[in-house]
């Protein structure tokens, strides 16, 4: 249960003055739903201004605060700007310029003959000095001088800088000082301020020590929680599983196992033989053969007289896994059931009874397989596919279904740089599949200018006429008025006009039933072309789909491009990925696209992506059950994470864990960053 002293920070946003129903939606878009969210909504940058006695002291292009007296209003014909001509104390004349329909407001703010303090950027129009749309106009000099350093916050439509700044200050006023959780020697060495002081300083200006302290807090909370999970897991009693190989020897595999697969299977077999439940991540590139490794582990559990379950994030993926496992295990004689939310009536009752009496050896399904109504006779292994879709708290919940704690094997097809694996999966042991099975066809990747769109559509027509299928990926769903991104709906309409009912559309705003129906049509081959957003980044295998077109490819990160490309190249035929680029490319975009042409190695791509773009999205957590690192930057993660892990070990092994003065403070830290699932694992937590 959260400590009472944190309740004010977790109060709803509408407890702050000025927050009503009208602000709820734009605030929610920024993730600002509680008081603490505003306290941690740190500025992106700061506008620094210099106070000058007169314009002679200022330079063109400089942000200044200066006292000016309006002399006259000059309006232009039509929709031209309003210029308020004003002079400083030395007689220099400057135009305060407003565009649009701001004339009445400007005259009210700047009455003739009355001195006002103006904050803004000094520019020059011909021979005339001017300040266009000043940032602030105030009657008192002390008010204006308070704007010399002004934070610039991330915004969403309907919010202003002033509104967010005011709400952040209210939140800070509710943040009471908390006891220190950082090891004293480290705190002194790094010269970090106290927690509340760091929050206040981070909103006031560029304060590296304050930002560093707040980033470290976040990393320490994560490291400590994952360490508690790992320790708790090792102290729990599971079921040691020893297989005799009688089922695994009957597998019908499409290819010989790679060295990486054999190594991973050996590591998993060693874990499952232990009393402590396995908690292992199987990390493999697209097409590296994770499913075969998972099946070997599941059959080992069945050989030992237990049951195994595989959890997939979507029903379509669950059905695909069921078909694949059933095909490869056809000669083993094991019973493999598919269980999803669609199963009703007698079919559902039959599966429930089979799991209860043990006649079903393996079950594949969505989260339905872990509902309260589902009981297993002897569940001893849980396999979680596409691990990044599930948070740590969910992982813990999924392992509560067996009589004893089941072994857990999590899988992800998203290659994660080694520097970030510890941050996301610190509670797990990790196996890597860094080899591709023999016979896997390379994907021919080409970069094509958008000017050749007609040629691409023509090539697509020939491809479809040849009986093959294709994907066409767009970066967003609807046109954004402020951007030139291609919309999936608009592109779908154009392609459907050309190819008719052979085209289907899938995007995140469709109802789940409509999305599943379109995907199923494509999987069955009834639809030949799937137009989609990145919802297909992790998806089903369609061996007949051998062409991937990614529009506005420069808008995507490397890791995402690689995942999308991995949708093709899954059959025996040659596959092609066309990266359609815009007219102008940044240097970073050029490097991304060049690397996509050079390599199919997802781990190399992940490392390069880390360097080019940063680690936030690579953590895979913005679309999952865990919160992404909100404060810590990539540089801070790389620099401070090893220190945080060392500090967490000291706290647990030397300083008494979550007991004692520092331990109680660390408990507050875990709740503050909502890593309290780490606390719940402790008795009395």
C-alpha positions in Angstrom: 0.0 0.0 0.0 1.4 3.4 -1.0 2.8 5.4 2.0 0.5 8.3 3.0 3.2 10.9 2.6 3.1 10.3 -1.2 -0.7 10.7 -1.5 -0.5 14.4 -2.4 1.7 13.6 -5.3 -0.6 10.9 -6.6 -3.7 13.2 -6.3 -5.6 13.6 -9.5 -4.7 16.5 -11.9 -8.1 18.1 -11.3 -7.0 18.8 -7.7 -4.8 21.5 -9.1 -6.2 25.0 -9.5 -7.4 25.7 -13.0 -7.7 22.1 -14.2 -11.2 21.4 -15.3 -12.9 19.0 -17.8 -11.7 21.1 -20.8 -8.1 20.6 -20.0 -8.3 16.9 -19.2 -7.9 15.7 -22.8 -4.8 17.8 -23.8 -3.2 17.0 -20.4 -3.9 13.3 -20.8 -2.1 13.4 -24.2 1.0 14.5 -22.3 0.5 11.8 -19.6 -0.3 14.5 -17.1 -3.1 12.9 -15.0 -1.7 13.3 -11.4 0.2 15.9 -9.5 3.5 14.1 -9.7 3.3 14.0 -13.5 3.5 17.8 -13.5 6.4 17.8 -11.1 8.3 15.4 -13.5 7.2 17.1 -16.7 10.6 18.8 -17.1 11.3 21.6 -19.6 12.8 20.6 -23.0 14.9 23.8 -22.9 15.1 27.3 -21.5 14.8 30.7 -23.2 17.5 32.9 -21.6 17.0 36.7 -21.9 19.2 39.6 -21.0 17.8 42.7 -19.3 19.1 45.9 -21.2 18.7 49.5 -20.2 18.1 50.5 -23.8 18.3 49.0 -27.3 21.9 50.2 -27.8 23.0 47.5 -25.4 21.2 44.7 -27.4 22.2 42.8 -30.5 19.9 41.7 -33.3 18.8 38.1 -32.8 19.1 38.4 -29.0 16.4 37.6 -26.5 16.0 40.7 -24.3 13.9 42.4 -21.7 13.6 46.2 -22.2 11.4 49.0 -21.1 9.6 50.7 -24.1 7.0 53.5 -24.3 4.4 53.1 -27.1 4.3 56.2 -29.4 1.8 55.4 -32.2 -0.1 52.5 -33.9 0.6 51.8 -37.6 -1.9 49.5 -39.3 -1.3 48.0 -42.7 -4.1 47.6 -45.3 -5.9 44.3 -45.5 -4.4 41.6 -43.3 -1.1 43.3 -42.8 0.6 43.5 -39.4 -0.1 46.1 -36.7 3.1 47.9 -35.6 3.2 49.6 -32.3 6.0 52.1 -32.6 7.8 52.6 -29.2 10.9 54.2 -27.9 13.4 53.3 -25.2 14.9 55.6 -22.6 17.7 56.7 -25.0 15.2 57.7 -27.8 15.8 54.6 -30.0 12.6 53.5 -31.8 11.5 49.9 -32.1 8.4 48.4 -33.7 6.4 45.9 -31.6 4.8 43.9 -34.4 1.7 41.7 -34.4 0.4 39.6 -37.3 -3.2 38.3 -37.5 -6.2 39.7 -35.7 -4.4 40.9 -32.6 -4.9 44.6 -33.1 -7.4 45.3 -30.3 -5.6 43.1 -27.8 -2.2 44.7 -28.7 -3.6 48.3 -28.2 -5.0 47.3 -24.8 -1.7 45.8 -23.7 0.3 48.7 -25.1 -1.5 52.0 -24.4 0.2 55.1 -25.9 2.4 57.0 -23.6 2.6 54.4 -20.9 5.9 52.5 -20.3 5.8 48.7 -20.6 8.4 46.0 -20.1 8.8 43.9 -23.2 10.3 40.4 -23.3 11.1 39.0 -26.7 13.6 38.5 -29.6 15.1 41.7 -31.1 15.0 41.5 -34.9 15.5 43.9 -37.8 13.1 44.6 -40.7 15.0 46.7 -43.2 16.4 49.6 -41.2 13.7 49.2 -38.4 14.3 47.3 -35.2 11.4 45.2 -34.2 10.1 42.6 -31.7 7.5 40.3 -33.3 4.8 38.9 -31.0 6.6 39.6 -27.7 6.7 36.7 -25.3 5.6 38.9 -22.4 4.3 42.5 -21.8 4.1 43.7 -18.2 3.6 47.0 -16.4 6.2 46.2 -13.7 9.8 45.7 -14.2 10.2 43.1 -11.5 7.6 40.9 -13.3 9.5 41.1 -16.5 12.8 40.5 -14.9 11.3 37.3 -13.5 11.2 36.0 -17.1 15.0 36.2 -17.8 15.2 32.4 -17.7 11.9 30.8 -18.9 11.2 27.1 -19.3 9.9 25.7 -22.5 7.7 22.7 -21.9 6.5 19.9 -24.2 2.9 20.9 -25.2 -0.1 19.4 -26.8 -2.9 21.3 -28.7 -5.0 23.4 -26.3 -2.2 24.1 -23.8 0.1 27.1 -23.4 3.5 27.5 -21.9 2.1 29.7 -19.2 -0.6 27.2 -18.2 1.8 24.3 -17.9 4.4 26.4 -16.0 1.7 27.5 -13.5 0.5 23.9 -13.0 4.1 22.6 -12.6 4.7 25.3 -9.9 1.5 24.1 -8.1 2.7 20.5 -8.2 6.1 21.5 -6.8 4.5 23.3 -3.9 2.8 20.0 -3.0 6.1 18.0 -3.1 7.2 17.8 0.5 10.9 16.9 1.1 11.5 13.1 1.3 14.2 11.1 3.2 17.4 10.4 1.2 17.6 7.0 -0.6 20.9 7.6 -2.4 24.0 6.2 -0.7 25.6 9.2 1.2 29.1 8.7 -0.3 27.7 8.7 -3.8 25.5 11.7 -3.2 28.6 13.7 -2.0 30.8 12.5 -4.8 28.3 13.5 -7.5 27.4 16.7 -5.7 23.7 16.1 -6.3 21.0 18.2 -4.5 18.3 16.7 -2.3 15.3 15.2 -4.2 12.9 18.2 -3.8 15.6 20.7 -4.5 16.5 18.9 -7.6 12.9 19.0 -8.9 12.7 22.8 -8.2 16.1 23.5 -9.9 15.2 21.4 -12.9 12.2 23.6 -13.6 14.2 26.8 -13.1 17.1 26.5 -15.5 19.8 24.3 -17.1 21.0 22.5 -13.9 23.0 19.4 -14.8 23.3 18.2 -11.3 19.6 18.4 -10.7 18.8 16.6 -13.9 21.4 14.0 -13.1 20.0 13.4 -9.6 16.4 12.9 -11.0 17.6 10.6 -13.7 19.5 8.5 -11.2 16.5 8.2 -9.0 14.5 6.7 -11.8 17.3 4.3 -12.8 17.8 3.3 -9.1 14.1 2.6 -8.7 14.1 0.4 -11.7 17.3 -1.4 -10.8 16.2 -2.0 -7.2 12.7 -3.3 -8.3 14.2 -5.7 -10.8 16.8 -7.0 -8.3 14.0 -7.6 -5.8 12.1 -9.6 -8.4 15.2 -11.7 -9.3 16.0 -12.4 -5.6 12.4 -13.2 -4.8 12.3 -15.6 -7.8 15.4 -17.4 -6.6 14.0 -17.9 -3.1 10.7 -19.4 -4.4 10.0 -23.0 -4.9 9.2 -24.2 -8.4 9.1 -27.7 -10.0 12.4 -29.1 -11.2 11.8 -30.6 -14.7 13.9 -33.3 -16.2 12.9 -34.5 -19.7 13.9 -37.8 -21.2 13.9 -36.6 -24.8 11.3 -39.1 -26.0 9.0 -36.3 -27.4 11.7 -33.9 -28.6 13.3 -36.6 -30.6 10.1 -36.9 -32.7 9.9 -33.3 -33.8 9.4 -32.5 -37.5 11.7 -29.5 -37.9 12.0 -27.6 -41.2 15.8 -27.1 -40.8 18.7 -28.2 -38.6 19.1 -26.3 -35.4 21.7 -23.5 -35.4 24.5 -23.3 -32.8 22.7 -20.4 -31.1 19.4 -22.4 -30.8 21.3 -25.4 -29.3 23.0 -23.1 -26.9 19.7 -21.4 -25.8 18.0 -24.8 -25.4 20.9 -26.0 -23.2 20.6 -22.9 -21.0 16.8 -23.3 -20.7 17.1 -27.0 -19.9 19.6 -26.2 -17.2 17.3 -23.6 -15.7 14.3 -25.9 -15.8 16.2 -28.6 -13.9 16.5 -26.2 -10.9 14.1 -25.8 -8.0 14.1 -22.0 -8.4 11.7 -21.1 -11.2 13.4 -20.1 -14.5 13.0 -16.5 -15.4 14.8 -16.2 -18.8 14.4 -13.9 -21.9 14.9 -15.4 -25.3 16.0 -12.6 -27.5 16.2 -13.3 -31.2 16.1 -11.4 -34.5 13.2 -11.8 -36.9 13.3 -15.3 -38.3 16.0 -16.6 -35.9 13.9 -19.6 -34.8 12.6 -18.7 -31.3 9.4 -20.8 -31.8 11.4 -24.0 -32.2 13.3 -23.2 -29.0 10.1 -22.5 -27.1 8.6 -25.8 -28.4 11.6 -27.7 -27.2 11.1 -26.2 -23.7 7.4 -27.0 -23.7 8.0 -30.6 -24.8 10.5 -31.0 -22.0 7.8 -29.9 -19.5 5.4 -32.5 -21.0 8.1 -35.2 -20.8 8.4 -34.4 -17.1 4.7 -34.9 -16.6 3.7 -31.2 -16.5 1.7 -28.8 -18.7 3.0 -25.8 -20.6 1.2 -22.6 -21.8 2.2 -20.0 -24.5 0.8 -16.5 -24.2 0.5 -14.3 -27.4 -0.5 -10.6 -27.4 -3.1 -11.0 -30.2 -5.5 -13.7 -31.2 -4.1 -13.8 -34.7 -0.6 -14.5 -33.4 -2.0 -17.1 -31.0 -3.7 -18.9 -33.9 -0.4 -18.8 -35.9 1.6 -20.2 -33.0 -1.0 -23.0 -32.5 -0.8 -24.0 -36.2 3.1 -23.9 -36.2 3.5 -25.9 -33.0 0.8 -28.4 -34.0 2.6 -29.0 -37.3 6.1 -29.4 -35.8 4.8 -31.6 -33.0 2.5 -33.7 -35.1 4.4 -36.9 -34.5 4.9 -36.4 -30.8 1.3 -37.2 -29.8 1.0 -34.3 -27.4 -2.4 -32.5 -27.2 -2.1 -28.8 -28.0 -5.2 -26.6 -27.5 -6.0 -23.1 -28.7 -7.8 -20.9 -26.2 -8.9 -17.3 -26.8 -11.6 -14.9 -25.7 -13.8 -16.1 -28.7 -14.2 -19.6 -27.3 -17.7 -20.0 -25.9 -20.1 -22.6 -24.7 -19.2 -26.3 -25.0 -15.9 -25.6 -26.8 -14.8 -23.4 -23.9 -15.9 -25.9 -21.3 -14.1 -28.7 -23.0 -10.8 -26.8 -23.0 -11.3 -25.8 -19.3 -11.9 -29.4 -18.4 -8.9 -30.6 -20.4 -6.6 -28.2 -18.6 -8.0 -29.2 -15.3 -7.7 -32.9 -15.7 -4.4 -32.7 -17.6 -5.6 -34.2 -20.8 -4.4 -31.1 -22.6 -0.6 -31.0 -22.5 -0.1 -27.5 -24.0 -2.3 -24.5 -24.5 -1.7 -21.5 -26.7 -3.8 -18.4 -26.4 -4.3 -14.8 -25.5 -4.6 -13.5 -21.9 -7.7 -15.6 -21.7 -5.5 -18.6 -20.6 -4.8 -16.8 -17.3 -8.3 -15.8 -16.3 -9.5 -16.7 -12.8 -11.8 -19.3 -14.3 -8.9 -21.2 -15.8 -7.4 -23.9 -13.6 -4.5 -26.2 -14.6 -3.7 -29.7 -13.3 0.1 -29.0 -13.3 1.2 -25.9 -15.1 5.0 -25.8 -14.9 6.1 -23.6 -17.9 4.8 -20.3 -19.2 6.1 -19.0 -22.5 5.4 -15.3 -23.2 5.7 -14.2 -26.8 6.5 -10.6 -27.7 7.6 -9.9 -24.2 7.7 -6.1 -24.8 3.9 -6.1 -24.9 3.7 -7.0 -21.2 5.0 -5.2 -18.2 7.0 -6.6 -15.3 3.9 -6.5 -13.1 2.0 -8.5 -15.7 4.8 -11.0 -15.9 4.5 -11.6 -12.2 0.8 -12.1 -12.4 1.1 -14.7 -15.2 3.3 -17.0 -13.1 0.7 -17.5 -10.3 -1.4 -20.2 -12.1 0.6 -23.3 -11.2 0.5 -25.3 -7.9 4.0 -24.1 -7.6 5.6 -21.2 -9.4 6.0 -22.1 -13.1 9.2 -21.6 -15.0 8.9 -18.5 -17.3 10.4 -18.1 -20.7 9.8 -14.7 -22.3 10.5 -14.1 -26.0 11.1 -10.9 -28.0 11.8 -10.4 -31.7 13.0 -6.8 -31.0 16.8 -6.8 -30.8 17.8 -4.7 -27.8 21.3 -3.2 -27.5 23.3 -4.8 -24.7 23.5 -1.4 -23.0 19.7 -1.4 -22.6 19.0 -5.0 -21.9 19.8 -4.5 -18.2 17.5 -1.6 -17.9 14.5 -3.4 -19.2 15.1 -7.1 -18.3 17.4 -6.8 -15.3 15.4 -9.4 -13.4 15.9 -12.0 -16.2 18.7 -14.2 -17.5 19.1 -13.6 -21.2 19.7 -16.0 -24.1 20.5 -14.6 -27.6 19.8 -16.2 -30.9 22.4 -14.4 -33.1 22.4 -16.9 -36.0 19.9 -17.3 -38.8 18.6 -20.8 -39.8 20.1 -22.2 -43.0 18.2 -21.5 -46.2 16.7 -18.3 -45.0 16.3 -16.0 -48.0 18.0 -12.6 -47.8 15.7 -9.6 -48.4 16.7 -7.3 -51.3 16.4 -3.8 -49.8 16.3 -0.7 -52.0 15.8 3.0 -51.4 13.4 4.7 -54.0 12.6 8.4 -54.3 8.9 9.2 -53.8 9.0 10.8 -57.3 9.0 7.3 -58.6 5.8 6.4 -56.9 4.1 5.5 -60.3 6.9 3.1 -61.1 6.5 1.5 -57.6 2.8 1.0 -58.1 3.4 -0.5 -61.5 5.9 -3.0 -60.0 3.3 -3.8 -57.3 0.7 -4.5 -60.0 3.1 -7.0 -61.7 3.9 -8.6 -58.3 0.2 -9.1 -57.5 -0.5 -10.4 -61.0 2.2 -13.0 -60.4 0.1 -14.5 -57.5 2.1 -13.0 -54.6 1.1 -10.7 -51.8 2.5 -7.5 -50.5 2.4 -5.0 -47.7 2.3 -1.2 -48.0 3.1 0.7 -44.8 2.4 4.3 -44.1 3.5 6.3 -41.0 0.2 7.5 -39.8 -3.6 7.0 -40.1 -5.0 10.4 -41.0 -3.4 13.5 -42.5 -2.0 15.9 -40.0 -2.5 19.6 -40.9 1.0 20.5 -39.8 2.9 17.6 -41.5 3.2 16.1 -45.0 3.0 12.5 -43.8 1.2 10.1 -46.2 -2.1 8.9 -44.6 -2.8 5.2 -44.7 -6.5 5.9 -45.4 -5.8 8.1 -48.4 -3.2 5.6 -49.8 -5.6 2.8 -49.2 -8.3 4.6 -51.2 -5.9 5.2 -54.1 -4.7 1.6 -54.2 -8.1 0.1 -53.8 -9.3 2.2 -56.8 -6.5 0.5 -58.8 -6.6 -3.1 -57.4 -10.2 -3.4 -56.1 -11.3 -5.8 -53.3 -7.8 -7.4 -53.2 -6.7 -4.5 -50.9 -7.4 -4.4 -47.1 -6.6 -1.7 -44.5 -5.3 -2.2 -41.0 -4.5 0.5 -38.5 -4.6 1.1 -34.7 -7.9 3.1 -34.7 -9.9 0.3 -36.2 -12.2 -1.8 -34.0 -10.4 -5.0 -33.0 -12.9 -7.2 -34.8 -12.5 -5.2 -38.1 -8.7 -5.3 -37.8 -8.7 -9.1 -37.1 -11.1 -9.7 -40.1 -8.8 -7.8 -42.5 -5.7 -9.6 -41.2 -7.4 -12.9 -41.6 -8.4 -12.2 -45.2 -4.8 -11.4 -45.9 -3.4 -14.5 -44.0 -5.8 -16.7 -46.0 -4.7 -15.1 -49.3 -8.2 -13.7 -50.1 -6.6 -10.2 -49.9 -3.4 -9.7 -51.9 -2.4 -6.2 -50.6 -2.4 -5.1 -47.0 -2.1 -1.3 -46.4 -1.3 -0.6 -42.8 0.4 1.6 -40.2 3.0 0.1 -37.9 0.5 -2.1 -36.2 1.9 -4.9 -38.3 5.5 -4.3 -37.0 5.1 -7.5 -35.0 2.6 -9.8 -36.8 1.8 -13.0 -38.4 3.8 -15.1 -40.9 2.5 -14.8 -44.5 5.1 -16.8 -46.5 3.4 -15.6 -49.8 3.9 -12.0 -48.9 7.3 -11.1 -50.6 7.1 -7.4 -51.2 7.2 -4.7 -48.5 6.8 -1.0 -49.4 7.4 1.5 -46.6 6.4 5.0 -47.4 8.2 8.0 -45.9 10.8 5.6 -44.7 13.0 8.4 -43.4 10.3 9.1 -40.7 10.9 5.7 -39.0 13.7 4.6 -36.7 16.1 1.9 -37.7 14.7 -0.7 -35.4 11.2 -0.2 -36.6 12.2 -0.3 -40.2 14.0 -3.6 -39.5 10.9 -5.1 -37.8 8.7 -4.0 -40.7 11.1 -5.5 -43.2 10.9 -8.8 -41.3 7.3 -9.3 -42.3 8.6 -10.5 -45.6 11.3 -13.1 -46.4 9.4 -15.8 -44.5 8.9 -18.2 -47.4 11.0 -19.9 -50.1 10.6 -17.1 -52.6 12.8 -14.0 -53.0 11.6 -11.0 -51.1 12.1 -7.3 -51.7 11.7 -4.3 -49.4 11.3 -0.8 -51.0 12.0 2.2 -48.8 10.2 5.2 -50.3 12.0 8.3 -49.2 10.9 12.0 -49.3 12.5 14.7 -51.4 14.8 16.0 -48.6 16.7 13.9 -46.2 18.6 14.8 -43.1 22.1 13.3 -42.6 20.7 11.0 -39.9 18.0 9.7 -42.3 20.6 9.1 -45.0 22.7 7.0 -42.6 19.6 5.0 -41.5 18.5 4.2 -45.0 22.1 3.3 -46.1 22.4 0.9 -43.1 19.2 -0.8 -44.1 20.6 -1.5 -47.5 23.9 -2.8 -46.0 22.7 -5.3 -43.4 20.0 -7.6 -42.2 21.6 -8.0 -38.8 19.0 -6.8 -36.3 21.5 -6.6 -33.4 23.8 -4.3 -35.4 20.9 -2.2 -36.5 19.7 -1.9 -32.8 23.1 -0.7 -31.8 23.3 1.9 -34.6 19.7 3.0 -33.8 20.8 3.6 -30.3 23.6 5.9 -31.5 21.4 7.7 -34.1 18.2 8.3 -32.2 18.5 7.5 -28.5 17.1 4.8 -26.3 13.5 5.7 -25.4 11.6 3.8 -28.0 14.2 1.0 -28.1 13.3 0.1 -24.6 10.0 -1.1 -26.1 8.1 0.2 -23.2 6.1 3.1 -24.5 3.6 0.5 -26.0 3.7 -1.9 -23.0 2.7 -2.3 -19.4 5.7 -0.5 -18.0 6.3 3.2 -18.1 9.3 4.3 -20.2 12.1 6.2 -18.6 10.6 9.6 -18.3 13.6 11.5 -17.0 16.8 9.6 -17.9 18.3 10.4 -21.3 20.2 7.8 -23.3 23.5 9.3 -22.2 22.4 9.2 -18.5 21.2 5.6 -18.9 24.5 4.5 -20.3 26.5 6.4 -17.7 24.4 6.0 -14.5 22.7 2.6 -14.9 25.8 0.6 -13.9 26.1 2.8 -10.8 22.5 2.3 -10.0 22.7 -1.4 -10.2 25.8 -1.4 -7.9 24.0 0.9 -5.4 20.9 -1.4 -5.5 23.1 -4.5 -4.7 24.7 -2.6 -1.8 21.3 -1.6 -0.4 20.0 -5.2 -0.5 23.2 -7.1 0.5 24.9 -4.7 2.9 22.4 -2.1 4.1 19.5 -4.3 5.1 17.3 -4.0 2.1 14.0 -2.1 2.6 14.4 -2.0 6.4 16.2 0.7 8.3 16.4 4.4 7.6 17.7 4.2 4.0 15.6 1.1 3.3 12.4 3.0 4.2 13.5 5.8 2.0 14.1 3.3 -0.9 10.6 1.9 -0.3 9.3 5.5 -0.9 11.4 5.7 -4.1 9.8 2.4 -5.5 6.3 3.7 -4.9 7.2 7.2 -6.3 8.3 5.6 -9.6 5.5 3.0 -9.5 7.9 0.1 -9.2 6.0 -1.0 -6.2 5.6 -4.5 -7.6 9.2 -4.9 -6.2 7.9 -4.0 -2.7 5.0 -6.4 -3.0 7.3 -9.4 -3.3 8.6 -8.8 0.2 6.7 -10.1 3.2 4.8 -7.3 4.8 5.4 -5.1 1.7 
